[in-house]
């Protein structure tokens, strides 16, 4: 009887340790992976498609300025890439990036596919920003995701 009690106590402690670890490690570790700056004139077809989608309210992203989008020569496309490491024991689901806009930002969009970061793994996630001119690339990026059905958010400052 004593042996069974000791085994059960060890089992309870082990399960409690795993649950405690899972509760305290429910986060994503975010690091900057890269930034790509491209004049919109170099990707004119993409710029025109974005301009039409923004004006027609068909963009699968966030439009910050609908009217008055000029010529491609006046704009730049910034692609922000973050590396997300899932330290949790469950998958991080419905991962999404949102950029806190600065003056001159026109729109931003990310992947239209559902993004999942499996438990214990790393994944790179990107978001494209269309902005006027070539301003500094410093932006606050909010990474939103779900763990165990609960929404979580991380604020990350991307510095060039």
C-alpha positions in Angstrom: 0.0 0.0 0.0 2.9 2.4 0.8 4.5 1.7 -2.5 1.3 2.5 -4.4 1.0 5.7 -2.5 4.6 6.7 -3.3 4.1 5.9 -7.0 0.8 7.9 -7.1 2.5 10.8 -5.3 5.4 10.8 -7.8 2.9 10.6 -10.7 0.9 13.6 -9.3 4.1 15.6 -8.9 5.2 14.8 -12.4 1.8 15.7 -13.9 1.8 18.9 -11.8 5.2 19.8 -13.1 4.2 19.4 -16.7 1.1 21.5 -16.2 3.1 24.1 -14.3 5.7 24.3 -17.1 2.9 24.6 -19.7 1.2 27.4 -17.8 4.4 29.4 -17.4 5.7 28.9 -20.9 2.6 30.0 -22.7 4.3 32.6 -25.0 6.0 33.1 -28.3 9.5 34.4 -28.4 9.7 37.1 -31.1 12.9 38.2 -32.8 13.5 40.3 -35.9 14.5 38.2 -38.8 14.8 40.8 -41.6 13.6 43.9 -43.4 13.4 44.3 -47.1 12.9 47.8 -48.6 11.9 48.0 -52.3 10.7 51.1 -54.2 7.1 50.5 -55.4 8.2 51.4 -58.9 10.4 48.2 -58.9 7.2 46.2 -58.3 4.8 48.3 -60.3 2.3 45.5 -61.0 2.0 44.7 -57.3 1.6 48.4 -56.4 -1.2 48.9 -59.0 -3.0 45.8 -57.7 -2.7 47.0 -54.1 -3.9 50.5 -55.2 -7.0 49.1 -56.9 -7.8 46.7 -54.0 -7.5 49.6 -51.5 -9.7 51.9 -53.5 -12.3 49.1 -54.2 -12.3 47.8 -50.5 -11.1 44.4 -51.7 -7.7 44.3 -49.9 -7.1 41.3 -47.6 -5.3 43.5 -45.1 -5.6 46.8 -43.4 -6.1 50.0 -45.4 -4.9 53.2 -43.7 -5.5 55.6 -46.5 -7.9 54.9 -49.4 -7.9 58.2 -51.3 -5.1 60.1 -52.9 -2.8 57.2 -53.7 -0.4 58.6 -56.3 2.2 57.1 -58.6 4.4 54.2 -57.7 7.5 56.4 -57.8 6.3 58.1 -54.6 6.0 54.9 -52.5 8.0 52.1 -51.0 7.2 48.5 -49.9 8.7 47.4 -46.6 8.5 43.6 -45.8 9.0 42.9 -42.1 9.9 39.4 -41.2 9.7 38.1 -37.6 10.9 34.8 -36.3 8.5 33.2 -33.8 9.6 30.5 -31.5 6.8 28.6 -29.7 8.0 27.6 -26.2 4.6 26.2 -25.2 3.4 22.6 -25.2 0.5 23.3 -27.5 0.4 24.9 -31.0 0.0 28.7 -31.4 -2.8 29.1 -33.8 -4.2 31.9 -36.0 -0.9 33.9 -35.8 -1.2 37.4 -37.2 0.9 40.5 -37.5 -0.4 44.1 -37.3 1.7 47.2 -37.8 1.1 50.3 -35.7 1.1 52.9 -38.5 3.2 56.0 -38.8 2.6 59.1 -40.8 2.5 58.3 -44.5 1.6 54.7 -44.2 -1.0 53.6 -46.7 -1.7 49.9 -46.1 -0.3 46.7 -44.8 -1.1 43.0 -45.4 0.2 39.6 -44.3 -0.5 36.0 -45.3 -4.1 35.1 -46.1 -3.5 31.5 -45.0 -3.9 30.4 -41.4 -0.5 30.5 -39.7 0.2 27.9 -37.0 3.4 27.7 -35.0 3.7 24.1 -33.7 4.7 23.4 -30.2 8.4 23.7 -29.6 9.1 24.9 -33.2 10.1 28.1 -35.0 8.4 29.8 -37.9 9.1 33.0 -39.9 6.1 35.3 -40.5 6.0 38.4 -42.8 3.9 41.5 -43.2 4.2 44.0 -46.1 3.7 47.7 -45.6 3.1 50.3 -48.3 4.3 53.7 -47.3 4.9 57.1 -48.9 8.5 57.9 -49.6 11.3 56.1 -47.7 10.7 56.9 -44.0 12.6 55.1 -41.2 11.5 51.6 -40.9 11.0 51.7 -37.1 7.5 50.4 -36.3 5.7 48.7 -33.4 4.4 45.3 -34.5 1.7 43.5 -32.6 1.7 39.7 -32.9 -1.7 38.1 -32.0 -2.2 34.4 -31.6 -4.3 31.8 -29.7 -3.1 29.3 -27.2 -5.6 26.8 -25.8 -8.3 29.0 -27.3 -7.2 32.1 -25.5 -6.0 35.2 -27.4 -2.5 36.5 -26.6 -0.7 39.5 -27.9 3.0 40.5 -28.0 4.2 44.0 -28.8 7.5 44.1 -30.7 9.4 47.2 -31.8 11.1 46.6 -35.1 14.2 48.8 -35.4 16.2 49.3 -38.6 
